[in-house]
């Protein structure tokens, strides 16, 4: 695999994580990442060993499903423990958080709980790789 290839997988709920992450971990890559979006269920047991970056976001658009702020916070906490960079993109159009905006992306970070205002990048990016 070329040294600049990043590989990721979408994991929107625990069953998807359990099924897809092991396959991702088998692949060589400069950076392995999880796209936890649209987050439509809790991810209480993420296998983060071998993962470099996690992106989190709720669903937007017509018919968007609920994204609970606690689910997002749980992912941030797991990433902190594992030393994995995390980027909270948005809470989604339908969240149970403060200042829910009914149909927009709820992407005004100043309205989010402080612990969710996280936008980190994997070490490879910070080191210029």
PyMOL CGO cylinders between C-alpha atoms (Angstrom):
from pymol import cmd
from pymol.cgo import CYLINDER

trace = [
    CYLINDER, 0.00, 0.00, 0.00, 1.39, 3.46, -0.83, 0.3, 1, 1, 1, 1, 1, 1,
    CYLINDER, 1.39, 3.46, -0.83, 2.46, 5.37, 2.30, 0.3, 1, 1, 1, 1, 1, 1,
    CYLINDER, 2.46, 5.37, 2.30, -0.08, 8.15, 1.74, 0.3, 1, 1, 1, 1, 1, 1,
    CYLINDER, -0.08, 8.15, 1.74, -3.26, 6.03, 1.70, 0.3, 1, 1, 1, 1, 1, 1,
    CYLINDER, -3.26, 6.03, 1.70, -5.87, 6.63, 4.38, 0.3, 1, 1, 1, 1, 1, 1,
    CYLINDER, -5.87, 6.63, 4.38, -8.60, 4.00, 4.87, 0.3, 1, 1, 1, 1, 1, 1,
    CYLINDER, -8.60, 4.00, 4.87, -11.78, 4.34, 6.82, 0.3, 1, 1, 1, 1, 1, 1,
    CYLINDER, -11.78, 4.34, 6.82, -15.17, 2.83, 7.39, 0.3, 1, 1, 1, 1, 1, 1,
    CYLINDER, -15.17, 2.83, 7.39, -18.57, 4.16, 8.41, 0.3, 1, 1, 1, 1, 1, 1,
    CYLINDER, -18.57, 4.16, 8.41, -19.90, 2.92, 11.72, 0.3, 1, 1, 1, 1, 1, 1,
    CYLINDER, -19.90, 2.92, 11.72, -23.32, 4.32, 12.51, 0.3, 1, 1, 1, 1, 1, 1,
    CYLINDER, -23.32, 4.32, 12.51, -24.18, 1.96, 15.40, 0.3, 1, 1, 1, 1, 1, 1,
    CYLINDER, -24.18, 1.96, 15.40, -22.56, -0.87, 17.38, 0.3, 1, 1, 1, 1, 1, 1,
    CYLINDER, -22.56, -0.87, 17.38, -23.51, -3.71, 15.01, 0.3, 1, 1, 1, 1, 1, 1,
    CYLINDER, -23.51, -3.71, 15.01, -21.83, -1.88, 12.11, 0.3, 1, 1, 1, 1, 1, 1,
    CYLINDER, -21.83, -1.88, 12.11, -18.73, -1.29, 14.24, 0.3, 1, 1, 1, 1, 1, 1,
    CYLINDER, -18.73, -1.29, 14.24, -18.52, -4.94, 15.24, 0.3, 1, 1, 1, 1, 1, 1,
    CYLINDER, -18.52, -4.94, 15.24, -18.82, -6.03, 11.61, 0.3, 1, 1, 1, 1, 1, 1,
    CYLINDER, -18.82, -6.03, 11.61, -16.68, -3.46, 9.79, 0.3, 1, 1, 1, 1, 1, 1,
    CYLINDER, -16.68, -3.46, 9.79, -13.80, -2.41, 12.07, 0.3, 1, 1, 1, 1, 1, 1,
    CYLINDER, -13.80, -2.41, 12.07, -12.07, -5.81, 12.12, 0.3, 1, 1, 1, 1, 1, 1,
    CYLINDER, -12.07, -5.81, 12.12, -11.88, -5.70, 8.30, 0.3, 1, 1, 1, 1, 1, 1,
    CYLINDER, -11.88, -5.70, 8.30, -10.42, -2.19, 8.40, 0.3, 1, 1, 1, 1, 1, 1,
    CYLINDER, -10.42, -2.19, 8.40, -7.76, -3.28, 10.90, 0.3, 1, 1, 1, 1, 1, 1,
    CYLINDER, -7.76, -3.28, 10.90, -6.62, -6.02, 8.51, 0.3, 1, 1, 1, 1, 1, 1,
    CYLINDER, -6.62, -6.02, 8.51, -5.73, -3.47, 5.82, 0.3, 1, 1, 1, 1, 1, 1,
    CYLINDER, -5.73, -3.47, 5.82, -2.39, -1.67, 5.72, 0.3, 1, 1, 1, 1, 1, 1,
    CYLINDER, -2.39, -1.67, 5.72, -2.79, 2.12, 5.69, 0.3, 1, 1, 1, 1, 1, 1,
    CYLINDER, -2.79, 2.12, 5.69, -0.96, 5.28, 6.70, 0.3, 1, 1, 1, 1, 1, 1,
    CYLINDER, -0.96, 5.28, 6.70, -4.05, 6.31, 8.67, 0.3, 1, 1, 1, 1, 1, 1,
    CYLINDER, -4.05, 6.31, 8.67, -7.10, 4.25, 9.65, 0.3, 1, 1, 1, 1, 1, 1,
    CYLINDER, -7.10, 4.25, 9.65, -10.20, 6.18, 10.57, 0.3, 1, 1, 1, 1, 1, 1,
    CYLINDER, -10.20, 6.18, 10.57, -13.80, 5.71, 11.63, 0.3, 1, 1, 1, 1, 1, 1,
    CYLINDER, -13.80, 5.71, 11.63, -16.62, 7.84, 10.31, 0.3, 1, 1, 1, 1, 1, 1,
    CYLINDER, -16.62, 7.84, 10.31, -19.27, 7.60, 13.01, 0.3, 1, 1, 1, 1, 1, 1,
    CYLINDER, -19.27, 7.60, 13.01, -21.85, 9.32, 10.89, 0.3, 1, 1, 1, 1, 1, 1,
    CYLINDER, -21.85, 9.32, 10.89, -24.62, 9.41, 10.56, 0.3, 1, 1, 1, 1, 1, 1,
    CYLINDER, -24.62, 9.41, 10.56, -24.54, 8.35, 14.20, 0.3, 1, 1, 1, 1, 1, 1,
    CYLINDER, -24.54, 8.35, 14.20, -27.90, 6.68, 14.81, 0.3, 1, 1, 1, 1, 1, 1,
    CYLINDER, -27.90, 6.68, 14.81, -27.12, 4.52, 17.82, 0.3, 1, 1, 1, 1, 1, 1,
    CYLINDER, -27.12, 4.52, 17.82, -24.70, 4.24, 20.70, 0.3, 1, 1, 1, 1, 1, 1,
    CYLINDER, -24.70, 4.24, 20.70, -21.15, 3.01, 20.16, 0.3, 1, 1, 1, 1, 1, 1,
    CYLINDER, -21.15, 3.01, 20.16, -20.27, 1.87, 23.66, 0.3, 1, 1, 1, 1, 1, 1,
    CYLINDER, -20.27, 1.87, 23.66, -17.50, -0.57, 22.76, 0.3, 1, 1, 1, 1, 1, 1,
    CYLINDER, -17.50, -0.57, 22.76, -15.30, 0.78, 19.97, 0.3, 1, 1, 1, 1, 1, 1,
    CYLINDER, -15.30, 0.78, 19.97, -12.17, -1.30, 19.29, 0.3, 1, 1, 1, 1, 1, 1,
    CYLINDER, -12.17, -1.30, 19.29, -9.81, 1.66, 18.86, 0.3, 1, 1, 1, 1, 1, 1,
    CYLINDER, -9.81, 1.66, 18.86, -6.45, -0.11, 18.94, 0.3, 1, 1, 1, 1, 1, 1,
    CYLINDER, -6.45, -0.11, 18.94, -5.00, 0.52, 15.47, 0.3, 1, 1, 1, 1, 1, 1,
    CYLINDER, -5.00, 0.52, 15.47, -7.39, 3.42, 14.74, 0.3, 1, 1, 1, 1, 1, 1,
    CYLINDER, -7.39, 3.42, 14.74, -5.85, 6.88, 14.23, 0.3, 1, 1, 1, 1, 1, 1,
    CYLINDER, -5.85, 6.88, 14.23, -8.86, 9.15, 13.86, 0.3, 1, 1, 1, 1, 1, 1,
    CYLINDER, -8.86, 9.15, 13.86, -12.58, 9.16, 14.59, 0.3, 1, 1, 1, 1, 1, 1,
    CYLINDER, -12.58, 9.16, 14.59, -15.07, 11.57, 13.00, 0.3, 1, 1, 1, 1, 1, 1,
    CYLINDER, -15.07, 11.57, 13.00, -18.49, 11.92, 14.65, 0.3, 1, 1, 1, 1, 1, 1,
    CYLINDER, -18.49, 11.92, 14.65, -21.66, 13.49, 13.29, 0.3, 1, 1, 1, 1, 1, 1,
    CYLINDER, -21.66, 13.49, 13.29, -25.40, 13.25, 13.51, 0.3, 1, 1, 1, 1, 1, 1,
    CYLINDER, -25.40, 13.25, 13.51, -27.67, 12.82, 10.52, 0.3, 1, 1, 1, 1, 1, 1,
    CYLINDER, -27.67, 12.82, 10.52, -29.04, 15.79, 8.57, 0.3, 1, 1, 1, 1, 1, 1,
    CYLINDER, -29.04, 15.79, 8.57, -31.63, 16.31, 5.90, 0.3, 1, 1, 1, 1, 1, 1,
    CYLINDER, -31.63, 16.31, 5.90, -35.28, 15.32, 5.61, 0.3, 1, 1, 1, 1, 1, 1,
    CYLINDER, -35.28, 15.32, 5.61, -36.15, 12.42, 7.88, 0.3, 1, 1, 1, 1, 1, 1,
    CYLINDER, -36.15, 12.42, 7.88, -32.98, 12.75, 9.96, 0.3, 1, 1, 1, 1, 1, 1,
    CYLINDER, -32.98, 12.75, 9.96, -32.85, 10.31, 12.85, 0.3, 1, 1, 1, 1, 1, 1,
    CYLINDER, -32.85, 10.31, 12.85, -32.05, 11.17, 16.45, 0.3, 1, 1, 1, 1, 1, 1,
    CYLINDER, -32.05, 11.17, 16.45, -28.43, 11.57, 17.50, 0.3, 1, 1, 1, 1, 1, 1,
    CYLINDER, -28.43, 11.57, 17.50, -28.13, 11.64, 21.28, 0.3, 1, 1, 1, 1, 1, 1,
    CYLINDER, -28.13, 11.64, 21.28, -25.52, 13.95, 22.76, 0.3, 1, 1, 1, 1, 1, 1,
    CYLINDER, -25.52, 13.95, 22.76, -24.58, 11.15, 25.18, 0.3, 1, 1, 1, 1, 1, 1,
    CYLINDER, -24.58, 11.15, 25.18, -23.63, 8.92, 22.24, 0.3, 1, 1, 1, 1, 1, 1,
    CYLINDER, -23.63, 8.92, 22.24, -21.28, 11.60, 20.92, 0.3, 1, 1, 1, 1, 1, 1,
    CYLINDER, -21.28, 11.60, 20.92, -19.82, 12.18, 24.38, 0.3, 1, 1, 1, 1, 1, 1,
    CYLINDER, -19.82, 12.18, 24.38, -19.25, 8.45, 24.82, 0.3, 1, 1, 1, 1, 1, 1,
    CYLINDER, -19.25, 8.45, 24.82, -17.23, 8.28, 21.62, 0.3, 1, 1, 1, 1, 1, 1,
    CYLINDER, -17.23, 8.28, 21.62, -15.16, 11.32, 22.63, 0.3, 1, 1, 1, 1, 1, 1,
    CYLINDER, -15.16, 11.32, 22.63, -14.46, 9.69, 26.01, 0.3, 1, 1, 1, 1, 1, 1,
    CYLINDER, -14.46, 9.69, 26.01, -13.40, 6.39, 24.44, 0.3, 1, 1, 1, 1, 1, 1,
    CYLINDER, -13.40, 6.39, 24.44, -11.08, 8.22, 22.04, 0.3, 1, 1, 1, 1, 1, 1,
    CYLINDER, -11.08, 8.22, 22.04, -9.52, 10.13, 24.95, 0.3, 1, 1, 1, 1, 1, 1,
    CYLINDER, -9.52, 10.13, 24.95, -8.78, 6.90, 26.82, 0.3, 1, 1, 1, 1, 1, 1,
    CYLINDER, -8.78, 6.90, 26.82, -7.33, 5.25, 23.70, 0.3, 1, 1, 1, 1, 1, 1,
    CYLINDER, -7.33, 5.25, 23.70, -5.29, 8.28, 22.58, 0.3, 1, 1, 1, 1, 1, 1,
    CYLINDER, -5.29, 8.28, 22.58, -7.21, 8.54, 19.30, 0.3, 1, 1, 1, 1, 1, 1,
    CYLINDER, -7.21, 8.54, 19.30, -7.80, 11.93, 17.66, 0.3, 1, 1, 1, 1, 1, 1,
    CYLINDER, -7.80, 11.93, 17.66, -11.48, 12.83, 17.39, 0.3, 1, 1, 1, 1, 1, 1,
    CYLINDER, -11.48, 12.83, 17.39, -13.35, 15.37, 15.27, 0.3, 1, 1, 1, 1, 1, 1,
    CYLINDER, -13.35, 15.37, 15.27, -16.94, 16.19, 16.23, 0.3, 1, 1, 1, 1, 1, 1,
    CYLINDER, -16.94, 16.19, 16.23, -18.39, 17.46, 12.97, 0.3, 1, 1, 1, 1, 1, 1,
    CYLINDER, -18.39, 17.46, 12.97, -21.99, 18.20, 13.95, 0.3, 1, 1, 1, 1, 1, 1,
    CYLINDER, -21.99, 18.20, 13.95, -24.74, 17.01, 16.27, 0.3, 1, 1, 1, 1, 1, 1,
    CYLINDER, -24.74, 17.01, 16.27, -27.20, 16.51, 13.42, 0.3, 1, 1, 1, 1, 1, 1,
    CYLINDER, -27.20, 16.51, 13.42, -30.57, 17.91, 12.55, 0.3, 1, 1, 1, 1, 1, 1,
    CYLINDER, -30.57, 17.91, 12.55, -32.27, 16.06, 15.39, 0.3, 1, 1, 1, 1, 1, 1,
    CYLINDER, -32.27, 16.06, 15.39, -30.33, 15.83, 18.63, 0.3, 1, 1, 1, 1, 1, 1,
    CYLINDER, -30.33, 15.83, 18.63, -31.36, 15.87, 22.26, 0.3, 1, 1, 1, 1, 1, 1,
    CYLINDER, -31.36, 15.87, 22.26, -28.74, 18.52, 23.01, 0.3, 1, 1, 1, 1, 1, 1,
    CYLINDER, -28.74, 18.52, 23.01, -29.12, 22.13, 24.03, 0.3, 1, 1, 1, 1, 1, 1,
    CYLINDER, -29.12, 22.13, 24.03, -30.28, 24.60, 21.43, 0.3, 1, 1, 1, 1, 1, 1,
    CYLINDER, -30.28, 24.60, 21.43, -31.54, 21.90, 19.05, 0.3, 1, 1, 1, 1, 1, 1,
    CYLINDER, -31.54, 21.90, 19.05, -32.30, 23.71, 15.84, 0.3, 1, 1, 1, 1, 1, 1,
    CYLINDER, -32.30, 23.71, 15.84, -34.94, 21.55, 14.17, 0.3, 1, 1, 1, 1, 1, 1,
    CYLINDER, -34.94, 21.55, 14.17, -33.71, 20.76, 10.67, 0.3, 1, 1, 1, 1, 1, 1,
    CYLINDER, -33.71, 20.76, 10.67, -30.31, 22.43, 10.54, 0.3, 1, 1, 1, 1, 1, 1,
    CYLINDER, -30.31, 22.43, 10.54, -27.00, 20.69, 11.14, 0.3, 1, 1, 1, 1, 1, 1,
    CYLINDER, -27.00, 20.69, 11.14, -26.72, 22.07, 14.70, 0.3, 1, 1, 1, 1, 1, 1,
    CYLINDER, -26.72, 22.07, 14.70, -23.17, 22.97, 13.70, 0.3, 1, 1, 1, 1, 1, 1,
    CYLINDER, -23.17, 22.97, 13.70, -22.82, 26.09, 15.84, 0.3, 1, 1, 1, 1, 1, 1,
    CYLINDER, -22.82, 26.09, 15.84, -20.19, 24.68, 18.19, 0.3, 1, 1, 1, 1, 1, 1,
    CYLINDER, -20.19, 24.68, 18.19, -20.71, 27.38, 20.81, 0.3, 1, 1, 1, 1, 1, 1,
    CYLINDER, -20.71, 27.38, 20.81, -24.15, 25.88, 21.53, 0.3, 1, 1, 1, 1, 1, 1,
    CYLINDER, -24.15, 25.88, 21.53, -22.76, 22.38, 22.19, 0.3, 1, 1, 1, 1, 1, 1,
    CYLINDER, -22.76, 22.38, 22.19, -21.72, 21.00, 25.55, 0.3, 1, 1, 1, 1, 1, 1,
    CYLINDER, -21.72, 21.00, 25.55, -18.10, 22.06, 26.08, 0.3, 1, 1, 1, 1, 1, 1,
    CYLINDER, -18.10, 22.06, 26.08, -16.76, 18.49, 26.10, 0.3, 1, 1, 1, 1, 1, 1,
    CYLINDER, -16.76, 18.49, 26.10, -18.03, 17.95, 22.55, 0.3, 1, 1, 1, 1, 1, 1,
    CYLINDER, -18.03, 17.95, 22.55, -16.28, 20.97, 21.04, 0.3, 1, 1, 1, 1, 1, 1,
    CYLINDER, -16.28, 20.97, 21.04, -13.44, 18.84, 19.73, 0.3, 1, 1, 1, 1, 1, 1,
    CYLINDER, -13.44, 18.84, 19.73, -11.87, 19.06, 16.29, 0.3, 1, 1, 1, 1, 1, 1,
    CYLINDER, -11.87, 19.06, 16.29, -8.61, 17.13, 16.21, 0.3, 1, 1, 1, 1, 1, 1,
    CYLINDER, -8.61, 17.13, 16.21, -6.70, 15.56, 13.34, 0.3, 1, 1, 1, 1, 1, 1,
    CYLINDER, -6.70, 15.56, 13.34, -4.61, 12.40, 13.27, 0.3, 1, 1, 1, 1, 1, 1,
    CYLINDER, -4.61, 12.40, 13.27, -0.93, 12.68, 14.17, 0.3, 1, 1, 1, 1, 1, 1,
    CYLINDER, -0.93, 12.68, 14.17, 0.09, 12.00, 10.55, 0.3, 1, 1, 1, 1, 1, 1,
    CYLINDER, 0.09, 12.00, 10.55, -1.50, 15.32, 9.56, 0.3, 1, 1, 1, 1, 1, 1,
    CYLINDER, -1.50, 15.32, 9.56, 0.00, 17.25, 12.46, 0.3, 1, 1, 1, 1, 1, 1,
    CYLINDER, 0.00, 17.25, 12.46, 3.46, 15.85, 11.66, 0.3, 1, 1, 1, 1, 1, 1,
    CYLINDER, 3.46, 15.85, 11.66, 3.14, 16.80, 8.01, 0.3, 1, 1, 1, 1, 1, 1,
    CYLINDER, 3.14, 16.80, 8.01, 3.00, 13.21, 6.69, 0.3, 1, 1, 1, 1, 1, 1,
]
cmd.load_cgo(trace, "trace")
